[in-house]
């Protein structure tokens, strides 16, 4: 089974239908919630894999996992009837990607050791937006990077953290010490 092709087909169909119904923004929110829930609540995947669970119970479970809308619920019924629940996280990723591309949205994760203030958030957003693109900024606080920042988009990663710089120095010292031995 080609997971990527099947997932993209479902996502494109959902996006086209949601757009036709004028609810693509609502479905975008539903798909983000579903993606997060399926990735972070492992018990949900385990329960969905239970063979004794009926299709209606699966639909109810997947609809209760997010703030579901009628279009979302209809889509979930289709996916469950076709026994494609195991692809839902991939379908959600594809939908989110299609939506962002259609709406010219750049998703960015900005990781720092300390919380980012509003002024810096605005500067990051302004610097990242190009050609009128809207930036969806997710800031993450990770004290383990010590200082600096890590900036990630769908296709690029810039690691300017102190942790990475210390690792680079350590690698260089180990490399030079091996030459001496």
Rosetta constraint file for C-alpha pairs under 8 A:
AtomPair CA 2 CA 6 HARMONIC 6.27 0.50
AtomPair CA 3 CA 7 HARMONIC 5.88 0.50
AtomPair CA 3 CA 87 HARMONIC 7.10 0.50
AtomPair CA 3 CA 90 HARMONIC 7.75 0.50
AtomPair CA 4 CA 8 HARMONIC 6.03 0.50
AtomPair CA 4 CA 90 HARMONIC 7.39 0.50
AtomPair CA 5 CA 9 HARMONIC 6.22 0.50
AtomPair CA 6 CA 10 HARMONIC 6.40 0.50
AtomPair CA 7 CA 11 HARMONIC 6.12 0.50
AtomPair CA 7 CA 87 HARMONIC 6.44 0.50
AtomPair CA 7 CA 88 HARMONIC 7.72 0.50
AtomPair CA 7 CA 90 HARMONIC 5.82 0.50
AtomPair CA 7 CA 91 HARMONIC 4.55 0.50
AtomPair CA 7 CA 94 HARMONIC 6.83 0.50
AtomPair CA 8 CA 12 HARMONIC 5.95 0.50
AtomPair CA 8 CA 91 HARMONIC 6.35 0.50
AtomPair CA 8 CA 94 HARMONIC 5.72 0.50
AtomPair CA 8 CA 95 HARMONIC 7.63 0.50
AtomPair CA 9 CA 13 HARMONIC 6.14 0.50
AtomPair CA 10 CA 14 HARMONIC 6.10 0.50
AtomPair CA 10 CA 91 HARMONIC 6.47 0.50
AtomPair CA 11 CA 15 HARMONIC 6.00 0.50
AtomPair CA 11 CA 91 HARMONIC 5.39 0.50
AtomPair CA 11 CA 92 HARMONIC 7.07 0.50
AtomPair CA 11 CA 94 HARMONIC 5.77 0.50
AtomPair CA 11 CA 95 HARMONIC 4.80 0.50
AtomPair CA 11 CA 98 HARMONIC 7.85 0.50
AtomPair CA 12 CA 16 HARMONIC 6.06 0.50
AtomPair CA 12 CA 95 HARMONIC 6.94 0.50
AtomPair CA 12 CA 98 HARMONIC 7.53 0.50
AtomPair CA 13 CA 17 HARMONIC 6.14 0.50
AtomPair CA 14 CA 18 HARMONIC 5.88 0.50
AtomPair CA 14 CA 75 HARMONIC 7.17 0.50
AtomPair CA 14 CA 95 HARMONIC 7.65 0.50
AtomPair CA 15 CA 19 HARMONIC 5.95 0.50
AtomPair CA 15 CA 24 HARMONIC 6.51 0.50
AtomPair CA 15 CA 95 HARMONIC 6.66 0.50
AtomPair CA 15 CA 98 HARMONIC 7.64 0.50
AtomPair CA 15 CA 99 HARMONIC 7.48 0.50
AtomPair CA 16 CA 20 HARMONIC 6.13 0.50
AtomPair CA 17 CA 21 HARMONIC 6.20 0.50
AtomPair CA 18 CA 22 HARMONIC 5.95 0.50
AtomPair CA 18 CA 23 HARMONIC 5.11 0.50
AtomPair CA 18 CA 24 HARMONIC 4.70 0.50
AtomPair CA 18 CA 27 HARMONIC 6.97 0.50
AtomPair CA 18 CA 71 HARMONIC 7.06 0.50
AtomPair CA 19 CA 23 HARMONIC 6.03 0.50
AtomPair CA 19 CA 24 HARMONIC 5.11 0.50
AtomPair CA 23 CA 27 HARMONIC 6.28 0.50
AtomPair CA 23 CA 71 HARMONIC 7.99 0.50
AtomPair CA 24 CA 28 HARMONIC 5.99 0.50
AtomPair CA 24 CA 99 HARMONIC 7.75 0.50
AtomPair CA 25 CA 29 HARMONIC 6.49 0.50
AtomPair CA 26 CA 30 HARMONIC 6.30 0.50
AtomPair CA 26 CA 69 HARMONIC 7.46 0.50
AtomPair CA 27 CA 31 HARMONIC 5.95 0.50
AtomPair CA 27 CA 69 HARMONIC 7.53 0.50
AtomPair CA 27 CA 71 HARMONIC 7.58 0.50
AtomPair CA 27 CA 72 HARMONIC 6.41 0.50
AtomPair CA 28 CA 32 HARMONIC 6.19 0.50
AtomPair CA 28 CA 95 HARMONIC 7.29 0.50
AtomPair CA 28 CA 96 HARMONIC 6.17 0.50
AtomPair CA 28 CA 99 HARMONIC 6.96 0.50
AtomPair CA 29 CA 33 HARMONIC 6.22 0.50
AtomPair CA 30 CA 34 HARMONIC 6.08 0.50
AtomPair CA 30 CA 66 HARMONIC 6.21 0.50
AtomPair CA 30 CA 67 HARMONIC 6.55 0.50
AtomPair CA 30 CA 68 HARMONIC 6.37 0.50
AtomPair CA 30 CA 69 HARMONIC 7.77 0.50
AtomPair CA 30 CA 72 HARMONIC 7.16 0.50
AtomPair CA 31 CA 35 HARMONIC 5.92 0.50
AtomPair CA 31 CA 92 HARMONIC 5.02 0.50
AtomPair CA 31 CA 93 HARMONIC 7.69 0.50
AtomPair CA 31 CA 95 HARMONIC 7.13 0.50
AtomPair CA 31 CA 96 HARMONIC 6.80 0.50
AtomPair CA 32 CA 36 HARMONIC 6.15 0.50
AtomPair CA 32 CA 92 HARMONIC 6.92 0.50
AtomPair CA 32 CA 93 HARMONIC 7.96 0.50
AtomPair CA 32 CA 96 HARMONIC 6.95 0.50
AtomPair CA 33 CA 37 HARMONIC 6.01 0.50
AtomPair CA 33 CA 65 HARMONIC 7.89 0.50
AtomPair CA 33 CA 66 HARMONIC 5.80 0.50
AtomPair CA 33 CA 67 HARMONIC 7.99 0.50
AtomPair CA 34 CA 38 HARMONIC 5.99 0.50
AtomPair CA 34 CA 65 HARMONIC 6.89 0.50
AtomPair CA 34 CA 66 HARMONIC 6.17 0.50
AtomPair CA 34 CA 89 HARMONIC 7.25 0.50
AtomPair CA 34 CA 92 HARMONIC 6.98 0.50
AtomPair CA 35 CA 39 HARMONIC 6.14 0.50
AtomPair CA 35 CA 88 HARMONIC 7.85 0.50
AtomPair CA 35 CA 89 HARMONIC 5.30 0.50
AtomPair CA 35 CA 92 HARMONIC 5.74 0.50
AtomPair CA 35 CA 93 HARMONIC 6.85 0.50
AtomPair CA 36 CA 40 HARMONIC 5.99 0.50
AtomPair CA 37 CA 41 HARMONIC 5.42 0.50
AtomPair CA 37 CA 65 HARMONIC 6.97 0.50
AtomPair CA 38 CA 42 HARMONIC 6.67 0.50
AtomPair CA 38 CA 44 HARMONIC 6.69 0.50
AtomPair CA 38 CA 45 HARMONIC 6.62 0.50
AtomPair CA 38 CA 89 HARMONIC 6.38 0.50
AtomPair CA 39 CA 89 HARMONIC 7.54 0.50
AtomPair CA 41 CA 45 HARMONIC 7.52 0.50
AtomPair CA 42 CA 46 HARMONIC 6.53 0.50
AtomPair CA 43 CA 47 HARMONIC 6.10 0.50
AtomPair CA 44 CA 48 HARMONIC 6.12 0.50
AtomPair CA 45 CA 49 HARMONIC 6.24 0.50
AtomPair CA 45 CA 86 HARMONIC 7.98 0.50
AtomPair CA 46 CA 50 HARMONIC 6.71 0.50
AtomPair CA 47 CA 53 HARMONIC 7.99 0.50
AtomPair CA 48 CA 53 HARMONIC 7.32 0.50
AtomPair CA 48 CA 58 HARMONIC 6.46 0.50
AtomPair CA 48 CA 85 HARMONIC 7.65 0.50
AtomPair CA 53 CA 57 HARMONIC 6.13 0.50
AtomPair CA 53 CA 58 HARMONIC 6.59 0.50
AtomPair CA 54 CA 58 HARMONIC 6.30 0.50
AtomPair CA 55 CA 59 HARMONIC 6.22 0.50
AtomPair CA 55 CA 80 HARMONIC 6.32 0.50
AtomPair CA 55 CA 81 HARMONIC 6.99 0.50
AtomPair CA 56 CA 60 HARMONIC 6.10 0.50
AtomPair CA 57 CA 61 HARMONIC 6.01 0.50
AtomPair CA 58 CA 62 HARMONIC 6.12 0.50
AtomPair CA 58 CA 80 HARMONIC 7.20 0.50
AtomPair CA 59 CA 63 HARMONIC 6.00 0.50
AtomPair CA 59 CA 73 HARMONIC 7.48 0.50
AtomPair CA 59 CA 76 HARMONIC 6.20 0.50
AtomPair CA 59 CA 77 HARMONIC 6.00 0.50
AtomPair CA 59 CA 80 HARMONIC 6.85 0.50
AtomPair CA 60 CA 64 HARMONIC 6.03 0.50
AtomPair CA 61 CA 65 HARMONIC 6.29 0.50
AtomPair CA 62 CA 66 HARMONIC 7.21 0.50
AtomPair CA 62 CA 76 HARMONIC 7.33 0.50
AtomPair CA 63 CA 67 HARMONIC 7.28 0.50
AtomPair CA 63 CA 68 HARMONIC 5.48 0.50
AtomPair CA 63 CA 72 HARMONIC 7.86 0.50
AtomPair CA 63 CA 73 HARMONIC 6.26 0.50
AtomPair CA 63 CA 76 HARMONIC 7.64 0.50
AtomPair CA 64 CA 68 HARMONIC 7.09 0.50
AtomPair CA 68 CA 72 HARMONIC 5.94 0.50
AtomPair CA 68 CA 73 HARMONIC 6.40 0.50
AtomPair CA 69 CA 73 HARMONIC 6.14 0.50
AtomPair CA 70 CA 74 HARMONIC 6.14 0.50
AtomPair CA 71 CA 75 HARMONIC 6.16 0.50
AtomPair CA 72 CA 76 HARMONIC 6.15 0.50
AtomPair CA 73 CA 77 HARMONIC 6.21 0.50
AtomPair CA 74 CA 78 HARMONIC 6.43 0.50
AtomPair CA 75 CA 79 HARMONIC 6.28 0.50
AtomPair CA 76 CA 80 HARMONIC 6.03 0.50
AtomPair CA 77 CA 81 HARMONIC 5.99 0.50
AtomPair CA 78 CA 82 HARMONIC 6.23 0.50
AtomPair CA 79 CA 83 HARMONIC 6.14 0.50
AtomPair CA 79 CA 84 HARMONIC 5.26 0.50
AtomPair CA 79 CA 85 HARMONIC 6.12 0.50
AtomPair CA 80 CA 84 HARMONIC 5.96 0.50
AtomPair CA 80 CA 85 HARMONIC 5.79 0.50
AtomPair CA 84 CA 88 HARMONIC 7.10 0.50
AtomPair CA 87 CA 91 HARMONIC 6.07 0.50
AtomPair CA 88 CA 92 HARMONIC 5.97 0.50
AtomPair CA 89 CA 93 HARMONIC 6.26 0.50
AtomPair CA 90 CA 94 HARMONIC 6.19 0.50
AtomPair CA 91 CA 95 HARMONIC 6.11 0.50
AtomPair CA 92 CA 96 HARMONIC 6.13 0.50
AtomPair CA 93 CA 97 HARMONIC 6.15 0.50
AtomPair CA 94 CA 98 HARMONIC 6.11 0.50
AtomPair CA 95 CA 99 HARMONIC 6.03 0.50
AtomPair CA 96 CA 100 HARMONIC 6.13 0.50
AtomPair CA 97 CA 101 HARMONIC 6.18 0.50
AtomPair CA 98 CA 102 HARMONIC 6.11 0.50
AtomPair CA 99 CA 103 HARMONIC 6.04 0.50
AtomPair CA 100 CA 104 HARMONIC 5.67 0.50
AtomPair CA 100 CA 105 HARMONIC 4.70 0.50
AtomPair CA 100 CA 106 HARMONIC 6.93 0.50
AtomPair CA 100 CA 107 HARMONIC 7.91 0.50
AtomPair CA 101 CA 105 HARMONIC 6.32 0.50
AtomPair CA 104 CA 132 HARMONIC 7.95 0.50
AtomPair CA 104 CA 133 HARMONIC 5.17 0.50
AtomPair CA 104 CA 134 HARMONIC 6.39 0.50
AtomPair CA 105 CA 133 HARMONIC 5.60 0.50
AtomPair CA 105 CA 134 HARMONIC 4.78 0.50
AtomPair CA 105 CA 135 HARMONIC 5.68 0.50
AtomPair CA 105 CA 136 HARMONIC 6.67 0.50
AtomPair CA 106 CA 129 HARMONIC 7.48 0.50
AtomPair CA 106 CA 133 HARMONIC 6.65 0.50
AtomPair CA 106 CA 134 HARMONIC 6.15 0.50
AtomPair CA 106 CA 135 HARMONIC 4.76 0.50
AtomPair CA 106 CA 136 HARMONIC 5.96 0.50
AtomPair CA 106 CA 153 HARMONIC 7.20 0.50
AtomPair CA 107 CA 135 HARMONIC 5.97 0.50
AtomPair CA 107 CA 136 HARMONIC 4.73 0.50
AtomPair CA 107 CA 137 HARMONIC 6.19 0.50
AtomPair CA 107 CA 138 HARMONIC 7.79 0.50
AtomPair CA 107 CA 153 HARMONIC 5.83 0.50
AtomPair CA 107 CA 154 HARMONIC 6.85 0.50
AtomPair CA 108 CA 135 HARMONIC 6.94 0.50
AtomPair CA 108 CA 136 HARMONIC 6.03 0.50
AtomPair CA 108 CA 137 HARMONIC 4.95 0.50
AtomPair CA 108 CA 138 HARMONIC 6.13 0.50
AtomPair CA 108 CA 151 HARMONIC 7.04 0.50
AtomPair CA 108 CA 152 HARMONIC 5.57 0.50
AtomPair CA 108 CA 153 HARMONIC 4.60 0.50
AtomPair CA 108 CA 154 HARMONIC 7.44 0.50
AtomPair CA 109 CA 137 HARMONIC 5.92 0.50
AtomPair CA 109 CA 138 HARMONIC 4.73 0.50
AtomPair CA 109 CA 139 HARMONIC 5.69 0.50
AtomPair CA 109 CA 140 HARMONIC 7.08 0.50
AtomPair CA 109 CA 150 HARMONIC 7.93 0.50
AtomPair CA 109 CA 151 HARMONIC 5.85 0.50
AtomPair CA 109 CA 152 HARMONIC 5.11 0.50
AtomPair CA 109 CA 153 HARMONIC 6.48 0.50
AtomPair CA 110 CA 137 HARMONIC 7.11 0.50
AtomPair CA 110 CA 138 HARMONIC 6.20 0.50
AtomPair CA 110 CA 139 HARMONIC 4.72 0.50
AtomPair CA 110 CA 140 HARMONIC 6.10 0.50
AtomPair CA 110 CA 149 HARMONIC 6.92 0.50
AtomPair CA 110 CA 150 HARMONIC 5.81 0.50
AtomPair CA 110 CA 151 HARMONIC 4.64 0.50
AtomPair CA 110 CA 152 HARMONIC 6.48 0.50
AtomPair CA 111 CA 139 HARMONIC 5.74 0.50
AtomPair CA 111 CA 140 HARMONIC 4.59 0.50
AtomPair CA 111 CA 141 HARMONIC 5.73 0.50
AtomPair CA 111 CA 142 HARMONIC 6.54 0.50
AtomPair CA 111 CA 149 HARMONIC 5.47 0.50
AtomPair CA 111 CA 150 HARMONIC 4.98 0.50
AtomPair CA 111 CA 151 HARMONIC 6.40 0.50
AtomPair CA 112 CA 116 HARMONIC 7.36 0.50
AtomPair CA 112 CA 139 HARMONIC 7.65 0.50
AtomPair CA 112 CA 140 HARMONIC 6.41 0.50
AtomPair CA 112 CA 141 HARMONIC 5.20 0.50
AtomPair CA 112 CA 142 HARMONIC 5.95 0.50
AtomPair CA 112 CA 143 HARMONIC 7.31 0.50
AtomPair CA 112 CA 145 HARMONIC 7.11 0.50
AtomPair CA 112 CA 147 HARMONIC 6.73 0.50
AtomPair CA 112 CA 148 HARMONIC 6.37 0.50
AtomPair CA 112 CA 149 HARMONIC 4.73 0.50
AtomPair CA 112 CA 150 HARMONIC 6.72 0.50
AtomPair CA 113 CA 141 HARMONIC 5.42 0.50
AtomPair CA 113 CA 142 HARMONIC 4.94 0.50
AtomPair CA 113 CA 143 HARMONIC 4.21 0.50
AtomPair CA 113 CA 144 HARMONIC 6.90 0.50
AtomPair CA 113 CA 145 HARMONIC 5.89 0.50
AtomPair CA 113 CA 146 HARMONIC 5.67 0.50
AtomPair CA 113 CA 147 HARMONIC 5.42 0.50
AtomPair CA 113 CA 148 HARMONIC 7.23 0.50
AtomPair CA 113 CA 149 HARMONIC 7.37 0.50
AtomPair CA 114 CA 141 HARMONIC 5.84 0.50
AtomPair CA 114 CA 142 HARMONIC 7.38 0.50
AtomPair CA 114 CA 143 HARMONIC 6.81 0.50
AtomPair CA 114 CA 147 HARMONIC 7.97 0.50
AtomPair CA 115 CA 139 HARMONIC 7.93 0.50
AtomPair CA 115 CA 140 HARMONIC 7.68 0.50
AtomPair CA 115 CA 141 HARMONIC 5.85 0.50
AtomPair CA 116 CA 120 HARMONIC 6.33 0.50
AtomPair CA 116 CA 121 HARMONIC 6.52 0.50
AtomPair CA 116 CA 139 HARMONIC 7.29 0.50
AtomPair CA 117 CA 121 HARMONIC 6.31 0.50
AtomPair CA 118 CA 122 HARMONIC 6.24 0.50
AtomPair CA 119 CA 123 HARMONIC 6.41 0.50
AtomPair CA 120 CA 124 HARMONIC 6.11 0.50
AtomPair CA 121 CA 125 HARMONIC 6.12 0.50
AtomPair CA 121 CA 137 HARMONIC 7.98 0.50
AtomPair CA 122 CA 126 HARMONIC 6.04 0.50
AtomPair CA 123 CA 127 HARMONIC 6.07 0.50
AtomPair CA 124 CA 128 HARMONIC 6.08 0.50
AtomPair CA 125 CA 129 HARMONIC 6.09 0.50
AtomPair CA 125 CA 135 HARMONIC 5.88 0.50
AtomPair CA 125 CA 137 HARMONIC 7.06 0.50
AtomPair CA 128 CA 135 HARMONIC 6.89 0.50
AtomPair CA 129 CA 133 HARMONIC 5.16 0.50
AtomPair CA 129 CA 134 HARMONIC 6.07 0.50
AtomPair CA 129 CA 135 HARMONIC 5.91 0.50
AtomPair CA 143 CA 147 HARMONIC 7.73 0.50
AtomPair CA 144 CA 163 HARMONIC 7.34 0.50
AtomPair CA 145 CA 149 HARMONIC 7.58 0.50
AtomPair CA 145 CA 161 HARMONIC 5.74 0.50
AtomPair CA 145 CA 162 HARMONIC 6.09 0.50
AtomPair CA 145 CA 163 HARMONIC 4.90 0.50
AtomPair CA 145 CA 164 HARMONIC 7.66 0.50
AtomPair CA 146 CA 161 HARMONIC 7.13 0.50
AtomPair CA 146 CA 162 HARMONIC 5.72 0.50
AtomPair CA 146 CA 163 HARMONIC 6.05 0.50
AtomPair CA 147 CA 161 HARMONIC 5.64 0.50
AtomPair CA 147 CA 162 HARMONIC 5.12 0.50
AtomPair CA 147 CA 163 HARMONIC 7.41 0.50
AtomPair CA 148 CA 160 HARMONIC 5.57 0.50
AtomPair CA 148 CA 161 HARMONIC 4.26 0.50
AtomPair CA 148 CA 162 HARMONIC 5.78 0.50
AtomPair CA 149 CA 159 HARMONIC 6.44 0.50
AtomPair CA 149 CA 160 HARMONIC 5.26 0.50
AtomPair CA 149 CA 161 HARMONIC 4.88 0.50
AtomPair CA 150 CA 157 HARMONIC 7.22 0.50
AtomPair CA 150 CA 158 HARMONIC 5.68 0.50
AtomPair CA 150 CA 159 HARMONIC 4.43 0.50
AtomPair CA 150 CA 160 HARMONIC 5.81 0.50
AtomPair CA 150 CA 161 HARMONIC 6.17 0.50
AtomPair CA 151 CA 157 HARMONIC 5.74 0.50
AtomPair CA 151 CA 158 HARMONIC 5.12 0.50
AtomPair CA 151 CA 159 HARMONIC 6.48 0.50
AtomPair CA 152 CA 156 HARMONIC 5.75 0.50
AtomPair CA 152 CA 157 HARMONIC 4.38 0.50
AtomPair CA 152 CA 158 HARMONIC 6.39 0.50
AtomPair CA 153 CA 157 HARMONIC 6.43 0.50
AtomPair CA 159 CA 164 HARMONIC 7.03 0.50
AtomPair CA 160 CA 164 HARMONIC 7.09 0.50
AtomPair CA 160 CA 165 HARMONIC 7.51 0.50
AtomPair CA 161 CA 165 HARMONIC 6.49 0.50
AtomPair CA 162 CA 166 HARMONIC 6.07 0.50
AtomPair CA 163 CA 167 HARMONIC 6.26 0.50
AtomPair CA 164 CA 168 HARMONIC 6.16 0.50
AtomPair CA 165 CA 169 HARMONIC 6.26 0.50
AtomPair CA 166 CA 170 HARMONIC 6.12 0.50
AtomPair CA 167 CA 171 HARMONIC 6.13 0.50
AtomPair CA 168 CA 172 HARMONIC 6.22 0.50
AtomPair CA 169 CA 173 HARMONIC 6.16 0.50
AtomPair CA 170 CA 174 HARMONIC 6.13 0.50
AtomPair CA 171 CA 175 HARMONIC 6.01 0.50
AtomPair CA 172 CA 176 HARMONIC 6.15 0.50
AtomPair CA 173 CA 177 HARMONIC 6.02 0.50
AtomPair CA 174 CA 178 HARMONIC 6.14 0.50
AtomPair CA 175 CA 179 HARMONIC 6.69 0.50
AtomPair CA 176 CA 180 HARMONIC 6.68 0.50
AtomPair CA 177 CA 181 HARMONIC 6.47 0.50
